[in-house]
């Protein structure tokens, strides 16, 4: 016979699992299950018999790795990957550099209006990406932009930011404007966690504020820099909102400019969900490999520095 003490002990031990159950169910339904279904679709295709008319003329069959082979040899998907590579080479260093600079400036002793400045820098991150892209898109249009009006009055050249090489700068500007605040908050929080005794000891040794920033603050927030770099890489590989929102404003942006735009076009434009599933799986795999490789390299470097 089970005693009340045993029942209470069993209830206490089972409480963590009961709390985790709702999150586990949601994870399985809205994350694990869709991923598994996408993987299943990526190995399937539609076989058409005859003219494709009548019942049984179109059947879903096993395709093996045909969808993956087609994706890896697709010029549009590879072109989109090159576009994202160029885009990331601009966005990631500029955004993280500005975030680190703002965080160091806000962490200074004599900074004024620090709460207001933090909020002002972080506020663009709170604006939805589509709204931000629309806002900047209209500012890029010569007919409605106040910037072009001022340039015309001053007799200065008016570059077309939605065509050719400047297009990368236009897209990168939207991402930098929206993401710098979030990364700044992460780095600034890490700076606030550094003990004040470290700064006092450095000042007693005669270190200048610049030396403290370069030799103490930046090395000690290196884990936060790694984290923000990790998030920035993932966001860069998944860029979709900015080019899709600017697409109606210019003819220089194809519908397959980025890999995710290519996935959307294949799935909903061409109706080929099987090819789109394979492409999405490849994008997820590349993101996982790059993220895991970078984190492993960063951990190895941290262990080497700790061993010294």
C-alpha positions, -999 to +999 in steps of 0.1 A: +000+000+000+014+034-010+018+058+020+010+095+018+047+102+021+055+081-010+027+099-029+040+133-019+076+123-030+063+110-063+044+142-069+075+164-061+097+143-085+071+145-113+065+182-110+094+193-133+081+170-160+046+184-156+059+219-160+078+209-191+049+191-207+032+221-223+064+234-238+073+199-250+039+195-267+042+229-284+078+222-295+067+189-311+037+203-328+051+236-341+088+228-345+098+192-346+068+180-366+071+206-394+108+199-397+102+162-400+074+168-426+097+191-446+124+164-446+099+139-458+087+161-486+123+168-497+127+131-507+094+130-527+082+143-561+052+142-583+051+117-611+028+127-640+014+101-663+003+111-698-012+146-699-016+147-661-054+146-664-078+123-646-076+105-613-043+088-606-024+108-633-004+127-608+011+106-580+036+114-552+065+090-555+099+086-538+126+108-554+156+099-533+182+127-536+170+141-569+156+173-553+189+179-534+209+173-566+187+198-585+191+223-557+229+221-555+231+227-593+204+254-594+220+286-607+194+308-590+199+292-556+237+295-559+233+331-571+212+339-541+239+324-519+265+347-534+242+377-529+238+368-492+276+364-489+282+399-502+254+413-481+268+396-450+303+409-456+288+444-452+262+439-425+280+417-399+312+438-394+295+471-396+266+462-373+288+445-346+314+473-349+288+500-342+272+479-314+305+476-297+313+512-301+280+524-287+282+499-258+317+512-249+305+548-251+275+542-229+297+524-204+319+555-200+318+572-166+308+607-178+282+598-204+251+620-203+215+609-209+225+573-209+190+558-204+176+580-233+205+571-255+202+534-249+165+536-257+171+556-289+197+532-302+175+501-293+142+515-306+148+506-343+150+470-333+115+472-320+102+482-354+090+453-375+114+444-404+087+450-430+078+484-417+115+494-415+121+482-451+091+502-464+103+533-445+138+531-460+124+520-494+105+552-498+135+572-486+155+556-514+130+566-541+142+598-559+106+610-565+095+610-528+127+611-508+136+643-490+173+634-493+172+635-531+154+669-529+182+683-507+209+668-530+191+684-560+190+718-544+227+716-535+236+705-570+251+672-558+249+639-576+219+617-569+229+580-568+203+553-575+205+533-543+181+506-557+202+496-587+235+478-591+262+479-564+245+505-542+216+480-538+238+460-514+244+492-494+207+500-493+198+466-480+227+465-456+217+499-442+182+486-432+197+456-414+224+476-396+198+503-386+175+476-371+200+452-356+226+474-340+205+482-310+199+446-300+236+437-302+245+469-283+222+459-254+238+424-253+273+438-252+264+466-228+249+442-203+281+422-204+301+454-197+279+462-167+287+428-152+325+435-151+335+442-114+344+478-107+375+467-089+390+457-122+387+493-135+401+507-103+431+485-104+438+495-140+434+532-132+459+529-103+483+514-127+480+544-149+458+530-177+439+555-199+402+551-207+413+540-242+437+513-228+410+501-204+385+497-233+410+479-256+428+457-231+401+450-204+366+457-216+367+442-251+386+410-240+362+405-211+331+408-233+344+384-259+318+358-252+291+384-258+307+393-291+308+356-301+271+354-293+261+385-313+282+373-342+265+339-340+230+356-341+241+379-369+253+350-391+220+332-387+200+364-395+221+371-426+216+336-440+179+340-434+175+374-450+141+377-466+120+407-454+142+435-467+146+423-504+111+411-506+097+444-494+119+465-517+111+442-547+080+463-559+101+495-558+128+484-582+134+460-611+170+453-599+157+428-573+148+394-588+123+372-570+151+348-562+176+374-548+182+354-516+179+317-509+148+321-488+132+341-516+140+312-539+124+287-515+092+309-514+091+313-552+094+275-558+069+266-531+042+292-538+051+306-572+058+274-591+039+251-567+069+227-563+069+222-525+092+192-529+121+212-544+114+240-519+116+215-490+150+203-502+163+239-506+150+248-471+167+217-457+200+226-474+198+262-460+191+249-425+220+224-428+245+251-440+233+274-411+238+245-386+273+236-400+285+272-400+271+280-365+285+248-350+319+252-366+322+288-355+311+280-319+335+251-317+364+273-329+355+300-304+353+274-276+387+260-286+402+294-285+388+302-251+402+270-237+436+278-251+435+312-236+424+298-202+452+273-203+478+301-206 
